[in-house]
Amino acid sequence: MKQTYKQCLTDSMSRLVLENNYFVIGQGVVDGGHGMSSTIPVELHDRCLELPVFEESQTGIALGMALVGENIISIYPRFDFFISGLSQLINHSDKVSVMSGGLFSPNIIFRVGVGAKVPLDAGPQHTNNYTSELRSMLTNVCVHEIPVGANPNSTYREIEKSGGLHLVVEHMQCYGDMVEDS
């Protein structure tokens, strides 16, 4: 059976929140306003924290919540703006397990979106993909780029099994694409 890429993401978010006790934070997770918002069904909103646009603080909040035992999904609708949160990602989240001698091993999924270039180009500050650069900088955060045409459920099921720190790169132009059931 085929589903849209977006429906697969919605199913994954529901499963992570309802079955694995994840908490979702970010801009538009309750109030909407971007494509990723539509992957958070209203029945999950009691496990969501709506935040303003402040990516560095959001990344720090995600780590802080995870350090006290919450499983976190932190949503950044545009990869370009996630750059503001990289200090918290690279210098803190990526190294917290090592710095704590293994006492802390947080579960965080950082979801970032690469803006669409078709049918309309979202522009130069919304469509960049920094996956390879972050792979070279991160040692303890697993970086996953969901390939065009792939079912996102596979990536999220892998994350469910392993736990830990994950950066998941989604392609917004794929949200309407049909993908094979995983």
Helices and strands as residue ranges (DSSP letters): E 2-4, H 5-20, E 22-26, G 35-39, G 42-47, E 48-50, H 55-67, E 71-76, H 79-82, G 83-85, H 86-88, I 89-93, H 96-99, E 107-114, H 131-137, E 141-145, H 152-162, E 165-171, G 172-174, E 178-180
